[in-house]
């Protein structure tokens, strides 16, 4: 892998004008969003909906399409917890959720509308019209991780990694 | 297609005036009813009421027919200004505007030397209520119109002028750093063409005018402040006074260019993303005078990714134009960015230089010079603040930039500043250790009310 600018202060620490190993925390952050499902019927509907979305090819999977476009989420998974009474959305994403909230609600707000319509204490919907309440709901339901958060590549964003894996150089 | 009432929307939101001079008066409202009377006059075109607010209507269809107005007048009100006017339901305004430019300085890089405690013209004061802006083709007209406005304000004891900021275009439409300016503006659906043609999709009107559909969803709107006649057809602007250290920038070019084996002009072009004559680096990476030449009306007709039908260059790696260059950060076009990009974070930019032109023969003579600008959009947080925090003063929005900042506009610190110029063959050229060249000397977040809203404000119940 050729040296990309984004990784230089990581793998060339101690170079002439480079800062030392990053003192700042990783560019990535964890989200462990745990939401309480309203009823067993709601669980059934949620489960069917998620299975239905994930049975589609990636180009027709709303979640995959949106996350590909947003390009700040490294990993994302849905896990039912506690005998299917809760749904966890577990992700690792770049930077600051609030800064990109407009992009999130535009691109994937409709998926959250669907999920949240089955949750107890959901914020007002649709989320794109209630951005602040959605942010507050996510903050309240994000289970804090024990710090520090570990990253194998603390300076690299989703876009850095995709770029490094992209063999296209320049054909312009 | 958006139906825009161009007679109701302030002109500066949707069209560039291309006038040589501008004056921005910063006012504190002293007498609510007196100032409402001033607003009443500004909202009407009836003779005898003094200057009127310039609207966005096509000047070819507006009396006097076929003529550009002799001058333009526009107005912005801060949250404190709306409060001073006694506007009810202020809670319907968004928190970014309510808090204002001083409280949110840290979000846009206005820290250290850029911090509000160093701002001029009392712009850091909560007494900043009104930004009254006049544009004119020459100083005589500018003086005449501002004189008339000052007289109307003084007669009513309506407001105190806290400061006055004059801008004047430089020969060749360049900014002080020597780059041709004002070439790229969003092309807004339903609005008069404000800039040069580009190959991109039209920007939805709702990104720039409140009460119209914004991006993605036909039923997605930015919240319109209440009541509707106050909020609809309004917009927001970040007014900025940006001091430019031209001597420092020229010295930096002189010292850095040999280190990377480039001419000063080549380095200047890589830093900006345009050659100083306006030719985009992505269209012409080696020279500012390509053969055949690029016509002036084509200087914005490009993209950083390949496009069907042309006008695109597959420059994902920034081999032609560095991804971290000034114009590529300010508007990455179709380049892949965090969040998905598009028109969500775009700005309308209106600005003029202030202060005398830089004289290379007298580099140590440093009168204050810079740019007076208005950065306009329907959401300060999604547009002006996002652009400043994510695209100008950070780099992780795009691959390969790390935590770097805009080399020209960013609040760079020599301790960690870095600008990378990827090369097709071989390692990237890199410049480090440079200072900031632009210092924020003032700012104000303003609501730009519609004509309907000005009439509404003028008719609020007496104090």
Contacts between the chains, C-beta under 8 A, distances in Angstrom:
chain1	res1	chain2	res2	distance
A	3	B	427	6.9
A	3	B	428	7.9
A	4	B	399	7.2
A	4	B	400	4.8
A	5	B	324	7.9
A	5	B	400	4.4
A	5	B	401	6.4
A	5	B	402	6.0
A	5	B	404	7.7
A	5	B	418	7.8
A	5	B	420	4.0
A	5	B	422	7.2
A	5	B	428	6.2
A	5	B	430	7.6
A	6	B	395	7.5
A	6	B	396	7.7
A	6	B	399	6.6
A	6	B	400	4.7
A	6	B	401	6.1
A	6	B	402	4.4
A	7	B	402	7.7
A	8	B	402	7.0
A	9	B	402	6.2
A	9	B	403	8.0
A	17	B	418	7.7
A	17	B	432	3.8
A	17	B	433	5.7
A	18	B	432	7.8
A	19	B	415	7.7
A	19	B	416	5.4
A	24	B	403	7.5
A	27	B	396	5.4
A	69	B	340	4.3
A	70	B	338	7.3
A	70	B	339	5.8
A	70	B	340	5.4
A	71	B	336	6.4
A	71	B	337	7.6
A	71	B	338	5.7
A	71	B	339	7.5
A	71	B	340	7.0
A	72	B	338	4.8
A	72	B	339	6.6
A	94	B	338	6.3
A	94	B	396	6.4
A	95	B	338	7.0
A	95	B	396	5.9
A	99	B	386	6.8
A	99	B	389	6.7
A	99	B	390	6.2
A	100	B	338	6.7
A	100	B	339	4.7
A	102	B	339	7.6
A	102	B	344	5.7
A	102	B	345	7.9
A	102	B	379	7.6
A	102	B	381	8.0
A	102	B	382	4.6
A	102	B	386	7.5
A	103	B	338	7.9
A	103	B	339	3.4
A	103	B	340	5.3
A	103	B	344	6.5
A	104	B	339	7.9
A	106	B	215	6.2
A	106	B	216	4.7
A	106	B	217	7.5
A	106	B	220	7.3
A	106	B	340	7.7
A	106	B	344	6.8
A	107	B	216	7.8
A	107	B	340	5.7
A	128	B	217	7.1
A	128	B	220	5.8
A	129	B	220	7.9
A	132	B	95	7.9
A	155	B	402	6.4
A	157	B	338	6.9
A	157	B	396	5.0
A	157	B	399	7.3
A	158	B	338	7.5
A	159	B	336	6.5
A	159	B	337	7.5
A	159	B	338	6.2
A	159	B	396	7.9
A	159	B	397	7.9
A	159	B	398	6.2
A	159	B	399	4.1
A	160	B	396	8.0
A	160	B	399	5.1
A	160	B	400	6.4
A	162	B	399	6.8
A	163	B	316	7.6
A	163	B	317	7.6
A	163	B	399	3.3
A	163	B	400	5.9
A	164	B	399	7.9
A	166	B	316	7.2
A	168	B	314	7.2
A	168	B	316	6.4
A	168	B	317	7.7
A	169	B	317	6.1
A	169	B	319	7.2
A	169	B	424	6.5
A	170	B	314	6.6
A	170	B	315	6.7
A	170	B	316	7.8
A	170	B	317	5.7
A	170	B	319	4.2
A	170	B	320	7.2
A	170	B	424	5.1
A	171	B	306	7.8
A	171	B	314	4.8
A	172	B	282	7.6
A	172	B	306	7.6
A	172	B	313	3.8
A	172	B	314	4.6
A	172	B	315	5.0
A	172	B	319	7.4
A	172	B	320	5.7
